[in-house]
Amino acid sequence: MVILRWMGLAGALMLPLGAVHADNVFITVASTTSTEQSGLFAHLLPSFEKVSGVQVRVVALGTGQALDLARRGDADVVFVHAKSAEEKFLAEGHGVKRYPVMYNDFVLVGPKVDPAHIAGGKDIVAAFQKIRATQAPFVSRGDRSGTHIAELDLWQSAGIDIGAEKGVWYRDTGQGMGPALNTASSMNAYILTDRGTWLAFRNRGDLAILVQGDRRLFNQYGVMLVNPATHPAVKKEMGQRFIDWLVSSEGQKAIASYRVNGEQAFFPDAEQPGV
Amino acid sequence: MVTAGDPRLVQIVALSLRVSLSAAFIASAIGLPLGALIAVTPFRGRRAVIVILNALMGLPPVVVGLLVYLLLSRAGPLGAFGILFTPAAMVVAQVILIAPIVTALARQIVADGWEEYREQLQSLGATRARLVATLLWDLRHSLFTVLLAGFGRAAAEVGAVMIVGGNIDGVTRVMTTAIALETSKGDLPLALALGLILIVIVLALNAGAYAVKETAQRRYG
């Protein structure tokens, strides 16, 4: 009897799980930790869900992982920030079309004592060279995210082959932006981060923004529908509807109105994209 | 978010309980009879099976998550069901994670009981199925602890549910993935507060279960 009662309880617990699956008016968006952890999606999605009735389920990963997820057909839309990786994704036939949506920028943060003496500079490449020269601790995402790709590009611009020259001062964490910032905060290390995540980040310790405003720190976001021809399970109408809304004047206004601690975190540019 | 009755927090806690209790019940439905059967049936290679079962108790959640992800991915063999990034996928991962624990612990308990009652039960000439059922019933109070151990492991893990659930706000976010997210945001006090809530819930559940067990033991012996 007791066992039968338990079975009944187990059954009752299981039912709602099925119900979640049956509700099919949703899309899955593979996106980046920067958009999720900065709070942008929590700000945007209710507006879209209200006008469309479509629930948006965001899986937040690094750009590389988000694109891989979509390559397996596990997302309907990708919303990421690494143009070269996005174009590769399109060329492979996994995406339909890339729509530029918005930009923010990267900032170089580091300890206020600033052992590499880079504070206040505007030249990000010169700052990277000084960090290399002084071998001051630097934390890298190391996870093929858009931020990691941008960091690698900057080392290259600085004429440094980071793969060959990295030593104990270069900490490859293989983690998301937040965990990497936590690491940098506890080690008093330099780190490249997107401004949105930095603005929302609480555990700053002694870190502060040291270099910002360089044109090379520009960070463009693009959105793509996963190709239904390659991945038949893609919900193309609902996915496209979300993309159309993001680049519409309504969606662009919603992006522009988002503030983190009073600062604008993302700048819509679907009309005149920088990249 | 940590204030009592916050609807978001209630939703996250409820989902954690739903997923992990479902996993614990399913794993028990498989593992208790299976463990008992292994305990009372002599067969070639039983020692190897026992060693493997014991080793599987240490399965890393991340590995289980990755395997289940590859199975349930659209490109995987079970992709057509479309249950990736749903609570159902999280239950599947947790069942795989804790079924070996439940099976191995149940086998040990039933094996000990079998030693004790062997002559008695054999003299009754019971079939193997009958034997398993009798032993499970007689040892139910000890086996209840096994179920709790399975639930505890399921509720505490983060690696598997993060991968197969995706930590989607309002859909697959549970206590542990919420804690991981708040840690990512650098909001360590909130992460810690959520962690305390998780501990209190697991503690309350265990205390309740213990009380039920004690009462039942006193009433039915």
Interface residues (C-beta under 8 A of the other chain):
Chain A: V2 W6 M7 L9 A10 L13 M14 P16 L17 G18 V20 H21 T28 T33 Q37 F41 A42 R57 V58 V59 A60 R72 G73 D74 G176 M177 G178 P179 L181 N182 S185 A200 F201 R202 N203 R204 H231 A233
Chain B: R18 V19 L21 S22 F25 I26 A29 S73 R74 A75 G76 G79 G82 I83 L84 F85 T86 P87 A88 V91 R140 G166 N167 I168 D169 V171 L181 T183 S184 K185 G186 D187 L188 A216
